[in-house]
């Protein structure tokens, strides 16, 4: 069993819809959680990070962490065609940095105009 | 400020050939790493370095060598290429809260 599980999709939604992307994990030592966005044929770029249970909001994006259930989510409100990308969750036991990140496999998202 | 740069962008090798993937960063980051990305496998850590002269193995180090003689450069060497090393390779460097990834090198081994 992988330490981090992520539905690979693909996921297609109409423009303006709310998107929910999820990861589950098995290692209770993970403390720091990140979401990366990767456009086709590009490197991943950090979208959001959080280290506590609860919600963190940044514009149209909300990251949610439930450590008791070992479950993290990324919500995208008012989705735009420019949000079409692969979204990777990542996590690490270290509480201040990003060394030795463990990544999910990524979910490919397409926003249909 | 170029961030993380990688060369080449594409490469085709024959089985048994060797090559070096170049990576450079201009952000003065101490921590750098190499990942490979394969369909259904996500990003997997190959090697990493916490500073010049210091390297360590990641999750999938076999068949790869690294060295770190300067803060800026972190090359990845394939000693004897195998078809299983066909992948997209990403170099990254780290600030306290974020890893910055390069654009990737697409490698095909035939």
gemmi code that builds the backbone of each chain (N, CA, C; Angstrom):
import gemmi

chains = {
    "A": [
        ("UNK", (0.847, -1.201, 0.000), (0.000, 0.000, 0.000), (0.882, 1.251, 0.000)),
        ("UNK", (0.525, 2.210, -0.871), (1.294, 3.446, -0.907), (1.002, 4.277, 0.332)),
        ("UNK", (1.998, 5.079, 0.740), (1.806, 5.955, 1.897), (0.780, 7.042, 1.607)),
        ("UNK", (0.724, 7.495, 0.362), (-0.205, 8.547, -0.036), (-1.009, 8.052, -1.235)),
        ("UNK", (-2.315, 8.109, -1.116), (-3.194, 7.676, -2.201), (-3.947, 8.882, -2.754)),
        ("UNK", (-3.981, 8.961, -4.082), (-4.669, 10.074, -4.736), (-5.334, 9.530, -5.996)),
        ("UNK", (-6.594, 9.843, -6.178), (-7.323, 9.401, -7.368), (-6.729, 10.094, -8.590)),
        ("UNK", (-6.260, 9.331, -9.580), (-5.598, 9.966, -10.727), (-6.538, 10.664, -11.692)),
        ("UNK", (-7.869, 10.426, -11.525), (-8.806, 11.025, -12.468), (-8.764, 10.284, -13.797)),
        ("UNK", (-8.973, 10.943, -14.950), (-9.127, 12.391, -15.070), (-10.484, 12.888, -14.580)),
        ("UNK", (-10.503, 14.154, -14.190), (-11.694, 14.799, -13.679), (-12.019, 15.977, -14.600)),
        ("UNK", (-13.240, 16.004, -15.126), (-13.676, 17.095, -15.999), (-14.905, 17.745, -15.395)),
        ("UNK", (-14.857, 19.070, -15.256), (-15.988, 19.802, -14.695), (-16.231, 21.043, -15.532)),
        ("UNK", (-17.469, 21.569, -15.539), (-17.743, 22.796, -16.301), (-17.183, 24.014, -15.580)),
        ("UNK", (-16.869, 25.018, -16.355), (-16.373, 26.272, -15.804), (-17.349, 26.818, -14.772)),
        ("UNK", (-16.798, 27.322, -13.661), (-17.631, 27.892, -12.607), (-17.982, 26.904, -11.505)),
        ("UNK", (-17.761, 25.616, -11.738), (-18.095, 24.600, -10.741), (-17.085, 24.625, -9.593)),
        ("UNK", (-17.488, 24.022, -8.475), (-16.570, 23.810, -7.354), (-15.903, 22.450, -7.548)),
        ("UNK", (-14.592, 22.448, -7.432), (-13.813, 21.223, -7.609), (-13.298, 20.756, -6.258)),
        ("UNK", (-13.360, 19.470, -6.032), (-12.822, 18.872, -4.809), (-11.793, 17.815, -5.180)),
        ("UNK", (-10.579, 17.996, -4.696), (-9.494, 17.049, -4.931), (-9.047, 16.502, -3.587)),
        ("UNK", (-8.735, 15.213, -3.530), (-8.505, 14.587, -2.234), (-7.291, 13.665, -2.233)),
        ("UNK", (-6.706, 13.517, -1.046), (-5.655, 12.539, -0.809), (-5.868, 11.904, 0.553)),
        ("UNK", (-5.544, 10.640, 0.650), (-5.505, 9.979, 1.950), (-4.078, 9.513, 2.198)),
        ("UNK", (-3.727, 9.375, 3.463), (-2.374, 8.935, 3.788), (-2.410, 7.983, 4.963)),
        ("UNK", (-1.355, 7.201, 5.084), (-1.335, 6.180, 6.134), (-0.311, 6.479, 7.228)),
        ("UNK", (0.657, 7.352, 6.955), (1.726, 7.633, 7.917), (1.308, 8.768, 8.854)),
        ("UNK", (1.051, 8.436, 10.103), (0.583, 9.448, 11.052), (1.683, 10.448, 11.413)),
        ("UNK", (2.928, 10.197, 10.984), (4.018, 11.144, 11.247), (3.956, 12.365, 10.330)),
        ("UNK", (3.209, 12.289, 9.251), (3.116, 13.433, 8.341), (2.475, 14.611, 9.067)),
        ("UNK", (3.173, 15.753, 9.003), (2.704, 16.941, 9.714), (2.491, 18.138, 8.795)),
        ("UNK", (3.155, 18.119, 7.644), (3.182, 19.278, 6.767), (2.583, 18.850, 5.434)),
        ("UNK", (1.586, 19.586, 4.943), (0.837, 19.152, 3.778), (0.837, 20.233, 2.710)),
        ("UNK", (1.045, 19.826, 1.480), (1.164, 20.765, 0.390), (0.334, 20.326, -0.813)),
        ("UNK", (-0.076, 21.282, -1.590), (-0.680, 21.026, -2.900), (0.162, 21.731, -3.959)),
        ("UNK", (0.520, 20.942, -4.982), (1.261, 21.478, -6.112), (0.377, 21.412, -7.351)),
        ("UNK", (0.563, 22.383, -8.236), (-0.119, 22.392, -9.523), (0.934, 22.194, -10.598)),
        ("UNK", (0.629, 21.328, -11.555), (1.574, 21.052, -12.630), (0.863, 21.155, -13.975)),
        ("UNK", (1.237, 22.179, -14.736), (0.722, 22.293, -16.090), (1.462, 21.311, -16.990)),
        ("UNK", (0.829, 20.978, -18.117), (1.378, 19.979, -19.020), (2.798, 20.354, -19.444)),
        ("UNK", (3.711, 19.410, -19.313), (5.113, 19.564, -19.722), (5.843, 20.673, -18.964)),
        ("UNK", (5.407, 20.918, -17.732), (6.079, 21.897, -16.872), (6.415, 21.231, -15.537)),
        ("UNK", (7.240, 21.907, -14.735), (7.509, 21.419, -13.396), (6.403, 21.795, -12.433)),
        ("UNK", (6.248, 21.041, -11.340), (5.229, 21.394, -10.333), (5.548, 22.746, -9.686)),
        ("UNK", (4.493, 23.460, -9.300), (4.652, 24.710, -8.563), (3.753, 24.660, -7.332)),
        ("UNK", (4.272, 25.181, -6.220), (3.524, 25.129, -4.968), (2.301, 26.027, -5.033)),
        ("UNK", (1.169, 25.446, -4.650), (-0.100, 26.191, -4.634), (-0.427, 26.621, -3.201)),
        ("UNK", (-0.369, 25.674, -2.288), (-0.706, 25.958, -0.897), (0.022, 24.976, 0.013)),
        ("UNK", (0.269, 25.419, 1.247), (0.792, 24.485, 2.239), (0.107, 24.758, 3.569)),
        ("UNK", (0.007, 23.741, 4.377), (-0.575, 23.886, 5.695), (-0.001, 22.836, 6.615)),
        ("UNK", (-0.014, 23.105, 7.905), (0.566, 22.165, 8.869), (-0.376, 21.853, 10.016)),
        ("UNK", (-1.602, 22.291, 9.943), (-2.525, 22.002, 11.035), (-3.847, 21.526, 10.482)),
        ("UNK", (-4.588, 20.839, 11.297), (-5.923, 20.421, 10.894), (-6.814, 21.650, 10.750)),
        ("UNK", (-7.778, 21.567, 9.855), (-8.673, 22.687, 9.614), (-8.536, 23.187, 8.194)),
        ("UNK", (-9.039, 24.380, 7.967), (-9.067, 24.964, 6.630), (-8.087, 26.122, 6.502)),
        ("UNK", (-7.529, 26.254, 5.290), (-6.710, 27.424, 4.960), (-7.164, 27.917, 3.600)),
        ("UNK", (-7.466, 29.200, 3.532), (-8.022, 29.748, 2.304), (-7.024, 30.697, 1.634)),
        ("UNK", (-6.978, 30.660, 0.294), (-6.153, 31.583, -0.469), (-6.880, 31.856, -1.777)),
        ("UNK", (-7.613, 32.970, -1.794), (-8.377, 33.302, -2.995), (-9.444, 32.266, -3.270)),
        ("UNK", (-9.413, 31.676, -4.448), (-10.425, 30.672, -4.822), (-10.069, 29.274, -4.296)),
        ("UNK", (-8.941, 29.142, -3.658), (-8.458, 27.834, -3.220), (-8.582, 27.690, -1.697)),
        ("UNK", (-9.037, 26.518, -1.257), (-9.100, 26.188, 0.158), (-8.482, 24.823, 0.368)),
        ("UNK", (-7.507, 24.758, 1.258), (-6.901, 23.484, 1.636), (-7.482, 23.057, 2.975)),
        ("UNK", (-7.839, 21.801, 3.056), (-8.447, 21.260, 4.272), (-7.661, 20.036, 4.717)),
        ("UNK", (-7.392, 19.954, 6.017), (-6.653, 18.823, 6.566), (-7.452, 18.228, 7.717)),
        ("UNK", (-7.615, 16.937, 7.709), (-8.241, 16.206, 8.812), (-7.257, 15.123, 9.242)),
        ("UNK", (-6.459, 15.432, 10.244), (-5.423, 14.488, 10.670), (-6.027, 13.253, 11.329)),
        ("UNK", (-7.163, 13.395, 11.966), (-7.761, 12.231, 12.636), (-8.190, 11.181, 11.612)),
        ("UNK", (-8.591, 11.632, 10.428), (-9.000, 10.719, 9.367), (-7.890, 10.480, 8.347)),
        ("UNK", (-6.776, 11.183, 8.494), (-5.648, 11.102, 7.553), (-6.146, 11.398, 6.135)),
        ("UNK", (-6.737, 12.581, 6.005), (-7.422, 12.941, 4.761), (-7.199, 14.427, 4.520)),
        ("UNK", (-6.750, 14.767, 3.288), (-6.610, 16.181, 2.950), (-7.367, 16.460, 1.660)),
        ("UNK", (-7.812, 17.699, 1.533), (-8.589, 18.097, 0.358), (-8.141, 19.460, -0.130)),
        ("UNK", (-8.349, 19.681, -1.411), (-8.176, 21.001, -2.021), (-9.473, 21.323, -2.746)),
        ("UNK", (-10.062, 22.470, -2.402), (-11.278, 22.923, -3.066), (-10.945, 24.123, -3.951)),
        ("UNK", (-11.491, 24.114, -5.144), (-11.335, 25.235, -6.060), (-12.724, 25.776, -6.356)),
        ("UNK", (-12.937, 27.047, -5.975), (-14.226, 27.677, -6.243), (-14.180, 28.420, -7.570)),
        ("UNK", (-15.360, 28.579, -8.194), (-15.447, 29.341, -9.447), (-14.323, 28.913, -10.403)),
        ("UNK", (-14.271, 27.631, -10.698), (-13.171, 27.087, -11.488), (-13.090, 27.732, -12.871)),
        ("UNK", (-11.865, 27.923, -13.337), (-11.578, 28.577, -14.608), (-10.827, 27.615, -15.532)),
        ("UNK", (-10.924, 27.810, -16.839), (-10.140, 26.951, -17.749), (-8.647, 26.958, -17.437)),
        ("UNK", (-8.146, 28.076, -16.901), (-6.723, 28.155, -16.547), (-6.368, 27.261, -15.357)),
        ("UNK", (-7.372, 26.720, -14.670), (-7.121, 25.772, -13.571), (-6.868, 24.363, -14.095)),
        ("UNK", (-7.048, 24.143, -15.376), (-6.811, 22.823, -15.960), (-5.332, 22.461, -15.818)),
        ("UNK", (-5.075, 21.402, -15.085), (-3.697, 21.010, -14.754), (-3.769, 19.699, -13.983)),
        ("UNK", (-2.609, 19.182, -13.635), (-2.539, 18.041, -12.708), (-2.215, 18.586, -11.321)),
        ("UNK", (-2.960, 18.138, -10.321), (-2.783, 18.600, -8.947), (-2.200, 17.467, -8.116)),
        ("UNK", (-1.071, 17.763, -7.487), (-0.365, 16.760, -6.691), (-0.420, 17.154, -5.227)),
        ("UNK", (-0.794, 16.212, -4.372), (-0.639, 16.459, -2.947), (0.750, 15.957, -2.539)),
        ("UNK", (1.285, 16.549, -1.481), (2.600, 16.144, -0.976), (2.610, 16.351, 0.524)),
        ("UNK", (3.403, 15.576, 1.212), (3.453, 15.700, 2.665), (4.802, 15.240, 3.200)),
        ("UNK", (5.107, 15.700, 4.411), (6.381, 15.379, 5.031), (6.222, 15.342, 6.542)),
        ("UNK", (7.027, 14.537, 7.220), (6.967, 14.522, 8.685), (7.571, 15.770, 9.319)),
        ("UNK", (8.424, 16.501, 8.553), (9.154, 17.611, 9.148), (8.248, 18.821, 9.203)),
        ("UNK", (8.261, 19.534, 10.303), (7.243, 20.563, 10.492), (7.676, 21.957, 10.057)),
        ("UNK", (8.872, 22.080, 9.492), (9.261, 23.424, 9.075), (9.732, 23.486, 7.630)),
        ("UNK", (9.903, 22.370, 6.988), (10.446, 22.411, 5.649), (9.859, 21.354, 4.758)),
        ("UNK", (10.449, 21.177, 3.616), (9.894, 20.288, 2.609), (10.849, 19.171, 2.229)),
        ("UNK", (11.787, 18.836, 3.087), (12.678, 17.740, 2.765), (11.898, 16.442, 2.628)),
        ("UNK", (12.382, 15.583, 1.707), (11.826, 14.255, 1.547), (10.304, 14.276, 1.487)),
        ("UNK", (9.814, 15.024, 0.562), (8.376, 15.034, 0.341), (7.919, 13.694, -0.202)),
        ("UNK", (6.754, 13.250, 0.253), (6.095, 12.089, -0.333), (4.900, 12.600, -1.118)),
        ("UNK", (4.882, 12.282, -2.407), (3.852, 12.814, -3.294), (2.770, 11.783, -3.574)),
        ("UNK", (1.560, 12.274, -3.806), (0.527, 11.472, -4.420), (0.805, 11.384, -5.916)),
        ("UNK", (0.039, 10.547, -6.603), (0.278, 10.350, -8.034), (-0.254, 11.486, -8.888)),
        ("UNK", (-1.106, 12.351, -8.303), (-1.638, 13.477, -9.065), (-3.013, 13.193, -9.626)),
        ("UNK", (-3.854, 14.226, -9.677), (-5.182, 14.153, -10.302), (-5.205, 15.121, -11.470)),
        ("UNK", (-5.528, 14.591, -12.659), (-5.577, 15.457, -13.848), (-6.958, 16.086, -13.940)),
        ("UNK", (-6.994, 17.413, -13.926), (-8.248, 18.175, -13.907), (-8.383, 18.965, -15.204)),
        ("UNK", (-9.578, 18.897, -15.806), (-9.899, 19.710, -16.976), (-11.148, 20.514, -16.680)),
        ("UNK", (-11.070, 21.831, -16.872), (-12.223, 22.713, -16.718), (-12.751, 23.022, -18.120)),
        ("UNK", (-13.993, 22.676, -18.335), (-14.594, 22.813, -19.665), (-15.279, 24.178, -19.787)),
        ("UNK", (-14.856, 25.012, -20.763), (-15.472, 26.359, -20.890), (-16.950, 26.264, -21.243)),
    ],
    "B": [
        ("UNK", (16.695, 36.697, -12.518), (16.582, 35.539, -11.616), (15.954, 34.374, -12.371)),
        ("UNK", (16.774, 33.363, -12.739), (16.294, 32.280, -13.587), (15.616, 31.176, -12.773)),
        ("UNK", (15.844, 31.099, -11.456), (15.265, 30.024, -10.659), (16.070, 28.747, -10.834)),
        ("UNK", (15.379, 27.648, -11.171), (16.014, 26.351, -11.390), (16.014, 26.061, -12.885)),
        ("UNK", (17.181, 25.819, -13.433), (17.289, 25.497, -14.856), (17.806, 24.083, -15.032)),
        ("UNK", (17.327, 23.415, -16.070), (17.741, 22.054, -16.374), (18.077, 21.943, -17.853)),
        ("UNK", (19.124, 21.199, -18.138), (19.463, 20.877, -19.526), (19.898, 19.423, -19.605)),
        ("UNK", (19.612, 18.730, -20.708), (18.803, 19.199, -21.830), (17.317, 19.093, -21.522)),
        ("UNK", (16.459, 19.563, -22.396), (15.009, 19.409, -22.243), (14.565, 18.011, -22.669)),
        ("UNK", (15.188, 17.477, -23.693), (14.864, 16.150, -24.216), (16.161, 15.398, -24.475)),
        ("UNK", (16.122, 14.066, -24.319), (17.292, 13.252, -24.621), (16.849, 11.843, -24.935)),
        ("UNK", (17.450, 11.266, -25.979), (17.233, 9.860, -26.302), (18.577, 9.155, -26.181)),
        ("UNK", (18.611, 8.087, -25.419), (19.829, 7.314, -25.219), (19.605, 5.870, -25.650)),
        ("UNK", (20.683, 5.218, -26.005), (20.623, 3.771, -26.213), (21.012, 3.086, -24.903)),
        ("UNK", (20.491, 1.889, -24.723), (20.829, 1.104, -23.541), (22.338, 0.997, -23.385)),
        ("UNK", (22.814, 1.261, -22.175), (24.238, 1.159, -21.883), (24.998, 2.479, -21.983)),
        ("UNK", (24.410, 3.465, -22.640), (25.085, 4.764, -22.731), (25.013, 5.480, -21.389)),
        ("UNK", (25.928, 6.417, -21.199), (25.909, 7.233, -19.988), (25.655, 8.687, -20.373)),
        ("UNK", (25.153, 9.444, -19.414), (24.954, 10.867, -19.650), (24.768, 11.592, -18.323)),
        ("UNK", (24.881, 12.899, -18.386), (24.690, 13.745, -17.210), (23.566, 14.733, -17.474)),
        ("UNK", (22.606, 14.764, -16.562), (21.548, 15.778, -16.584), (22.018, 16.934, -15.710)),
        ("UNK", (21.974, 18.131, -16.303), (22.474, 19.302, -15.576), (21.340, 20.011, -14.849)),
        ("UNK", (21.663, 20.553, -13.680), (20.712, 21.337, -12.894), (21.469, 22.476, -12.242)),
        ("UNK", (20.913, 23.668, -12.315), (21.526, 24.829, -11.674), (20.437, 25.710, -11.083)),
        ("UNK", (20.762, 26.350, -9.945), (19.833, 27.296, -9.329), (20.607, 28.544, -8.907)),
        ("UNK", (19.911, 29.678, -8.973), (20.558, 30.954, -8.653), (19.922, 31.613, -7.437)),
        ("UNK", (19.304, 30.800, -6.559), (18.620, 31.338, -5.388), (19.408, 31.116, -4.107)),
        ("UNK", (20.615, 30.578, -4.235), (21.499, 30.333, -3.088), (20.887, 29.353, -2.077)),
        ("UNK", (20.098, 28.399, -2.588), (19.504, 27.404, -1.710), (20.512, 26.307, -1.392)),
        ("UNK", (20.513, 25.871, -0.128), (21.414, 24.788, 0.260), (20.872, 23.422, -0.190)),
        ("UNK", (19.568, 23.239, -0.057), (18.968, 21.935, -0.315), (18.543, 21.820, -1.777)),
        ("UNK", (19.021, 20.765, -2.435), (18.606, 20.470, -3.802), (18.301, 18.982, -3.909)),
        ("UNK", (17.468, 18.637, -4.885), (17.065, 17.243, -5.013), (16.733, 16.911, -6.463)),
        ("UNK", (16.730, 15.612, -6.750), (16.323, 15.093, -8.042), (15.158, 14.134, -7.853)),
        ("UNK", (14.130, 14.290, -8.713), (12.979, 13.404, -8.725), (12.813, 12.834, -10.131)),
        ("UNK", (12.174, 11.680, -10.201), (11.684, 11.188, -11.469), (10.170, 11.061, -11.390)),
        ("UNK", (9.501, 11.302, -12.502), (8.045, 11.255, -12.537), (7.605, 10.274, -13.609)),
        ("UNK", (6.882, 9.264, -13.179), (6.385, 8.219, -14.070), (4.875, 8.107, -13.924)),
        ("UNK", (4.179, 7.757, -15.009), (2.709, 7.612, -14.936), (2.305, 6.617, -13.852)),
        ("UNK", (1.354, 7.009, -13.029), (0.854, 6.128, -11.978), (1.754, 6.001, -10.772)),
        ("UNK", (2.949, 6.633, -10.821), (3.900, 6.496, -9.707), (4.129, 7.822, -8.997)),
        ("UNK", (3.731, 8.905, -9.601), (3.980, 10.203, -8.985), (5.452, 10.573, -9.049)),
        ("UNK", (5.835, 11.521, -8.222), (7.224, 11.982, -8.136), (7.951, 11.157, -7.082)),
        ("UNK", (9.094, 10.607, -7.453), (9.881, 9.806, -6.521), (11.281, 10.397, -6.401)),
        ("UNK", (11.755, 10.500, -5.168), (13.037, 11.122, -4.874), (14.177, 10.175, -5.225)),
        ("UNK", (15.141, 10.685, -6.016), (16.284, 9.868, -6.433), (17.468, 10.112, -5.490)),
        ("UNK", (17.931, 11.345, -5.443), (19.032, 11.766, -4.572), (18.750, 13.185, -4.102)),
        ("UNK", (19.376, 13.556, -2.998), (19.256, 14.921, -2.534), (20.567, 15.381, -1.907)),
        ("UNK", (20.674, 16.693, -1.729), (21.883, 17.279, -1.155), (21.484, 18.416, -0.225)),
        ("UNK", (22.075, 18.437, 0.969), (21.768, 19.508, 1.930), (22.818, 20.606, 1.905)),
        ("UNK", (23.774, 20.499, 1.006), (24.778, 21.541, 0.859), (25.948, 21.011, 0.041)),
        ("UNK", (26.835, 21.917, -0.357), (27.995, 21.526, -1.160), (28.797, 20.444, -0.439)),
        ("UNK", (29.106, 19.394, -1.166), (29.890, 18.295, -0.624), (29.107, 17.235, 0.113)),
        ("UNK", (27.776, 17.426, 0.245), (26.941, 16.490, 1.016), (25.792, 16.004, 0.145)),
        ("UNK", (25.751, 14.691, -0.081), (24.637, 14.113, -0.836), (24.136, 12.866, -0.114)),
        ("UNK", (22.916, 12.471, -0.433), (22.347, 11.267, 0.177), (21.319, 10.675, -0.771)),
        ("UNK", (21.016, 9.397, -0.531), (20.094, 8.677, -1.400), (18.653, 8.943, -1.019)),
        ("UNK", (17.808, 8.922, -2.052), (16.374, 9.011, -1.823), (15.734, 7.650, -1.954)),
        ("UNK", (14.555, 7.630, -2.499), (13.751, 6.413, -2.588), (14.222, 5.465, -3.691)),
        ("UNK", (14.689, 6.015, -4.828), (15.035, 5.190, -5.995), (16.414, 5.569, -6.532)),
        ("UNK", (17.510, 5.328, -5.780), (18.831, 5.822, -6.189), (19.599, 4.933, -7.167)),
        ("UNK", (19.175, 3.675, -7.321), (19.979, 2.732, -8.101), (20.093, 3.153, -9.561)),
        ("UNK", (21.344, 3.146, -10.055), (21.605, 3.504, -11.440), (21.932, 4.971, -11.651)),
        ("UNK", (21.925, 5.745, -10.562), (22.169, 7.187, -10.631), (23.272, 7.583, -9.654)),
        ("UNK", (24.076, 8.584, -10.078), (25.085, 9.166, -9.212), (24.895, 10.673, -9.171)),
        ("UNK", (25.234, 11.268, -8.048), (25.204, 12.720, -7.946), (26.459, 13.198, -7.236)),
        ("UNK", (26.755, 14.481, -7.430), (27.805, 15.158, -6.678), (27.376, 16.605, -6.518)),
        ("UNK", (27.937, 17.289, -5.536), (27.576, 18.688, -5.304), (28.860, 19.440, -4.928)),
        ("UNK", (29.515, 19.968, -5.942), (30.773, 20.679, -5.689), (30.534, 22.166, -5.416)),
        ("UNK", (29.401, 22.707, -5.876), (29.066, 24.107, -5.613), (27.627, 24.190, -5.117)),
        ("UNK", (27.262, 25.316, -4.518), (25.879, 25.516, -4.090), (24.930, 25.543, -5.279)),
        ("UNK", (25.415, 26.071, -6.412), (24.542, 26.316, -7.559), (24.197, 25.067, -8.368)),
        ("UNK", (25.115, 24.105, -8.458), (24.969, 23.017, -9.423), (24.780, 21.665, -8.748)),
        ("UNK", (23.919, 20.846, -9.353), (23.641, 19.518, -8.795), (23.364, 18.570, -9.957)),
        ("UNK", (24.406, 18.073, -10.624), (24.197, 17.205, -11.790), (23.818, 15.780, -11.398)),
        ("UNK", (23.043, 15.148, -12.253), (22.622, 13.754, -12.063), (23.230, 12.920, -13.184)),
        ("UNK", (23.957, 11.878, -12.825), (24.623, 11.036, -13.811), (23.941, 9.679, -13.926)),
        ("UNK", (23.654, 9.294, -15.156), (23.210, 7.928, -15.437), (24.435, 7.161, -15.904)),
        ("UNK", (24.774, 6.118, -15.200), (26.036, 5.432, -15.435), (25.961, 4.503, -16.647)),
        ("UNK", (24.873, 3.753, -16.760), (24.663, 2.823, -17.867), (23.149, 2.752, -18.077)),
        ("UNK", (22.654, 3.548, -19.010), (21.212, 3.740, -19.143), (20.469, 2.438, -19.435)),
        ("UNK", (19.287, 2.307, -18.827), (18.418, 1.152, -19.030), (17.027, 1.650, -19.417)),
        ("UNK", (16.264, 0.858, -20.160), (14.906, 1.293, -20.542), (14.041, 1.675, -19.334)),
        ("UNK", (14.289, 1.071, -18.177), (13.524, 1.399, -16.972), (13.784, 2.824, -16.489)),
        ("UNK", (14.814, 3.469, -17.029), (15.107, 4.849, -16.648), (14.436, 5.862, -17.570)),
        ("UNK", (13.644, 5.380, -18.509), (12.820, 6.274, -19.313), (11.832, 6.967, -18.386)),
        ("UNK", (11.878, 8.302, -18.352), (11.085, 9.043, -17.373), (11.234, 10.540, -17.635)),
        ("UNK", (10.531, 11.312, -16.844), (10.751, 12.761, -16.810), (11.463, 13.070, -15.495)),
        ("UNK", (12.570, 13.777, -15.586), (13.399, 14.055, -14.419), (13.282, 15.529, -14.039)),
        ("UNK", (13.016, 15.757, -12.755), (12.905, 17.118, -12.237), (13.952, 17.350, -11.161)),
        ("UNK", (14.604, 18.489, -11.287), (15.491, 18.971, -10.246), (14.726, 20.006, -9.433)),
        ("UNK", (15.025, 20.105, -8.140), (14.339, 21.079, -7.296), (15.335, 21.661, -6.305)),
        ("UNK", (15.095, 22.896, -5.915), (15.858, 23.483, -4.815), (14.867, 24.075, -3.829)),
        ("UNK", (15.292, 24.190, -2.567), (14.344, 24.466, -1.484), (14.680, 25.717, -0.697)),
        ("UNK", (13.659, 26.531, -0.510), (13.718, 27.590, 0.486), (13.103, 27.006, 1.761)),
        ("UNK", (13.028, 27.742, 2.870), (12.464, 27.158, 4.085), (11.063, 26.569, 3.922)),
        ("UNK", (10.251, 27.105, 3.037), (8.872, 26.630, 2.985), (8.446, 26.135, 1.612)),
        ("UNK", (9.320, 26.144, 0.646), (8.861, 25.778, -0.696), (9.980, 25.142, -1.485)),
        ("UNK", (9.629, 24.093, -2.240), (10.550, 23.531, -3.227), (10.226, 24.162, -4.574)),
        ("UNK", (11.255, 24.627, -5.258), (11.106, 25.178, -6.599), (11.611, 24.131, -7.586)),
        ("UNK", (10.753, 23.760, -8.524), (11.104, 22.739, -9.486), (11.573, 23.356, -10.792)),
        ("UNK", (12.507, 22.674, -11.450), (12.902, 23.040, -12.794), (11.880, 22.570, -13.805)),
        ("UNK", (12.104, 22.856, -15.086), (11.130, 22.513, -16.135), (11.154, 21.053, -16.543)),
        ("UNK", (12.162, 20.301, -16.122), (12.191, 18.873, -16.413), (13.030, 18.499, -17.620)),
        ("UNK", (13.504, 17.262, -17.607), (14.194, 16.651, -18.749), (13.457, 15.362, -19.090)),
        ("UNK", (13.012, 15.262, -20.340), (12.328, 14.037, -20.808), (13.375, 13.111, -21.401)),
        ("UNK", (13.569, 11.963, -20.747), (14.594, 11.023, -21.170), (13.940, 9.743, -21.675)),
        ("UNK", (14.356, 9.310, -22.851), (13.914, 8.034, -23.412), (15.136, 7.154, -23.625)),
        ("UNK", (15.073, 5.930, -23.101), (16.163, 4.971, -23.286), (15.634, 3.829, -24.137)),
        ("UNK", (16.280, 3.599, -25.285), (15.801, 2.566, -26.213), (16.706, 1.337, -26.176)),
    ],
}
model = gemmi.Model(1)
for chain_id, residues in chains.items():
    chain = gemmi.Chain(chain_id)
    for i, (resn, *xyz) in enumerate(residues, 1):
        res = gemmi.Residue()
        res.name, res.seqid = resn, gemmi.SeqId(i, " ")
        for name, pos in zip(("N", "CA", "C"), xyz):
            atom = gemmi.Atom()
            atom.name, atom.element = name, gemmi.Element(name[0])
            atom.pos, atom.b_iso = gemmi.Position(*pos), 0.0
            res.add_atom(atom)
        chain.add_residue(res)
    model.add_chain(chain)
structure = gemmi.Structure()
structure.add_model(model)
structure.setup_entities()
